Amino acid sequence: MLARANRVIRADDFRRAVRRGRRSATPRAVYYRYPTADDEPLRFGFIVSRTVGGSVQRNRVRRRMRAIGREFVEAGVRGHDVVIRALPGVDAVAFGELRDDAHQALDRGLGVTRS
């Protein structure tokens, strides 16, 4: 679970990240990254619509995305709001592939170095 400080909760924050943020797309998800103050925590929001699947599949995708978000938080990244929009078919993908996609889309923009 992501701490409350690391979650995008307000609709205005979601809207700002999606409309004005930098967009990166992979076949499984679209990532919106909006820079905030450097001393602000990294925050994640998730958009998983019904086109992804039933409630079980949507919740599984959301849990996987939160786990990926936690990796970035634990890496010490700060100063961004990230909204991840899951695309249909993402529920059939292994967790490792989803994590690799997220790192491919976000590492450079968030300044993460992977070893």
C-alpha positions as CSV (number, residue, x, y, z in Angstrom):
1,M,0.0,0.0,0.0
2,L,1.2,3.5,-0.8
3,A,1.1,6.0,2.1
4,R,-1.5,8.7,1.9
5,A,1.3,11.2,1.2
6,N,2.3,9.3,-1.9
7,R,-1.2,9.1,-3.5
8,V,-2.8,11.5,-5.9
9,I,-6.3,11.8,-4.4
10,R,-7.9,15.0,-5.5
11,A,-9.6,15.2,-8.9
12,D,-7.9,18.5,-9.6
13,D,-4.5,16.8,-9.2
14,F,-5.5,14.0,-11.5
15,R,-6.8,16.5,-14.1
16,R,-3.6,18.6,-13.9
17,A,-1.3,15.6,-14.4
18,V,-3.3,14.2,-17.3
19,R,-3.8,17.5,-19.1
20,R,-0.5,19.3,-18.5
21,G,1.9,16.4,-17.6
22,R,4.5,14.8,-19.9
23,R,3.0,11.7,-21.5
24,S,4.8,8.4,-22.0
25,A,3.0,5.4,-23.6
26,T,3.6,1.7,-23.7
27,P,1.4,-1.0,-25.1
28,R,0.0,-1.7,-21.6
29,A,-0.4,1.8,-20.0
30,V,-0.1,5.5,-20.5
31,Y,2.0,7.4,-17.9
32,Y,1.5,11.1,-17.2
33,R,4.3,12.8,-15.2
34,Y,3.7,16.3,-13.8
35,P,6.6,18.0,-11.9
36,T,5.9,19.6,-8.5
37,A,8.2,21.2,-6.0
38,D,11.4,19.3,-5.3
39,D,10.6,19.0,-1.6
40,E,7.2,17.4,-2.3
41,P,6.8,13.6,-2.1
42,L,6.4,11.5,-5.2
43,R,2.7,10.8,-5.6
44,F,0.9,8.2,-7.8
45,G,-2.6,8.0,-9.1
46,F,-4.2,5.2,-11.1
47,I,-6.9,5.1,-13.7
48,V,-8.2,1.6,-14.4
49,S,-11.5,1.6,-16.3
50,R,-14.0,-1.2,-17.0
51,T,-12.4,-1.9,-20.4
52,V,-9.5,-3.5,-18.5
53,G,-11.9,-6.2,-17.2
54,G,-14.1,-7.1,-14.2
55,S,-13.6,-5.8,-10.7
56,V,-11.2,-8.7,-9.8
57,Q,-8.9,-7.9,-12.8
58,R,-9.1,-4.1,-12.2
59,N,-8.2,-4.5,-8.6
60,R,-5.3,-6.8,-9.4
61,V,-3.9,-4.3,-11.9
62,R,-4.3,-1.5,-9.4
63,R,-2.4,-3.5,-6.7
64,R,0.4,-4.3,-9.2
65,M,0.7,-0.6,-10.1
66,R,0.8,0.4,-6.5
67,A,3.7,-2.0,-5.9
68,I,5.5,-0.5,-8.8
69,G,4.9,3.0,-7.4
70,R,6.2,1.9,-4.1
71,E,9.5,0.9,-5.8
72,F,9.9,4.5,-7.1
73,V,9.1,5.9,-3.7
74,E,11.6,3.7,-2.0
75,A,14.2,4.7,-4.5
76,G,13.9,8.2,-3.1
77,V,12.3,10.0,-6.0
78,R,10.6,13.2,-5.1
79,G,8.9,16.2,-6.8
80,H,6.4,14.6,-9.3
81,D,2.8,13.5,-9.6
82,V,2.4,10.4,-11.8
83,V,-0.9,9.2,-13.1
84,I,-0.9,5.7,-14.7
85,R,-3.8,4.9,-17.1
86,A,-4.1,1.1,-17.6
87,L,-5.0,0.0,-21.1
88,P,-7.2,-3.1,-22.0
89,G,-5.2,-6.3,-21.9
90,V,-2.9,-5.2,-19.1
91,D,-4.5,-7.8,-16.8
92,A,-3.0,-10.7,-18.9
93,V,0.5,-9.4,-18.6
94,A,3.0,-10.8,-16.0
95,F,4.0,-8.4,-13.2
96,G,7.6,-8.3,-14.4
97,E,6.6,-7.1,-17.8
98,L,4.4,-4.4,-16.3
99,R,7.2,-3.3,-14.0
100,D,9.7,-3.2,-16.9
101,D,7.3,-1.1,-18.9
102,A,6.8,1.4,-16.1
103,H,10.6,1.7,-15.5
104,Q,11.1,2.2,-19.3
105,A,8.5,5.0,-19.4
106,L,9.4,6.7,-16.1
107,D,13.0,6.2,-15.2
108,R,14.5,8.9,-17.4
109,G,11.9,11.5,-16.6
110,L,12.0,10.9,-12.8
111,G,15.8,10.7,-12.7
112,V,16.0,7.1,-11.5
113,T,19.1,5.0,-12.1
114,R,18.5,1.3,-12.2
115,S,21.2,-1.2,-11.3
